[in-house]
Amino acid sequence: CSNNVKLSEFLSDPVGLESDGGEFIELFNPGSVEVTLLGCKLVSSKSSQSLYEFSESDVIAPGGYYVVSLIDKLTNSSGSVTFSTFEL
């Protein structure tokens, strides 16, 4: 995955919205070229399964943001989220 992409913001377990979504992770591309996210994934330290695996249609424009909406995947207690590569 591109070293240029940054995890810029997230919201975990919003009160009253757990089963309807509301959780999200936002990625930012500070670079000057478009970034394709194919081959990348978001992983939580709380689960052995990926939170989200990106496809070839998932791109971030230069200076742009990409928001991943999640439903009841993150916790408020502790843990981490990692943006990493998976085998295609």
C-alpha positions in Angstrom: 0.0 0.0 0.0 1.1 3.5 -0.7 3.3 5.0 2.1 1.8 8.4 1.2 -1.8 7.5 2.3 -2.5 8.5 5.9 -5.3 7.4 8.2 -6.7 10.8 9.0 -9.8 10.3 11.0 -12.1 7.6 12.5 -15.3 7.2 14.5 -15.9 4.0 16.5 -19.1 2.8 18.1 -21.2 5.9 18.0 -23.9 5.7 20.6 -27.2 4.6 19.2 -25.9 3.9 15.7 -24.0 0.6 16.2 -26.3 -1.6 14.2 -27.1 1.1 11.6 -23.5 2.0 10.8 -22.1 5.4 11.6 -18.6 4.0 12.2 -16.0 5.2 9.6 -12.3 5.4 8.8 -11.1 8.2 6.6 -7.9 8.0 4.5 -6.0 11.0 3.1 -3.7 11.2 0.1 -1.3 14.2 0.7 0.5 13.4 -2.5 0.4 15.0 -6.0 -0.7 11.8 -7.8 -3.8 9.6 -7.7 -3.4 6.5 -5.5 -5.1 3.2 -6.3 -5.9 1.2 -3.2 -6.1 -2.3 -4.8 -4.2 -4.8 -2.7 -4.6 -2.8 0.5 -6.7 -3.6 3.5 -7.7 -2.2 6.9 -7.0 -4.6 9.8 -8.0 -4.3 13.5 -5.9 -5.6 16.3 -9.2 -7.0 17.8 -9.9 -9.4 14.9 -8.0 -11.8 12.6 -10.2 -10.8 9.7 -9.9 -7.7 7.6 -12.2 -4.8 8.4 -12.1 -3.8 4.7 -10.3 -4.9 1.5 -10.0 -2.4 -1.3 -10.6 -3.1 -5.0 -9.2 -1.6 -8.2 -12.1 0.9 -8.3 -11.0 2.4 -4.9 -8.8 5.4 -5.6 -7.9 8.6 -3.8 -7.3 11.8 -5.8 -4.3 14.0 -5.0 -5.1 15.9 -1.9 -8.3 13.8 -1.6 -10.0 11.7 1.0 -11.6 8.2 1.0 -14.1 7.2 3.6 -14.8 3.6 4.6 -18.1 3.1 6.2 -18.3 0.3 8.7 -21.1 -1.4 10.7 -20.2 -2.5 14.3 -16.6 -3.4 13.5 -14.7 -1.0 15.8 -14.7 -0.8 19.6 -14.4 2.0 22.1 -12.2 0.1 24.5 -8.7 -0.3 23.0 -6.9 -1.6 20.0 -5.5 -0.3 16.7 -6.3 -0.2 13.0 -3.6 -0.8 10.4 -3.5 0.1 6.7 -1.6 -2.7 5.1 -1.1 -5.0 2.0 -2.8 -8.3 1.3 -1.9 -11.1 -1.2 -3.9 -11.0 -4.4 
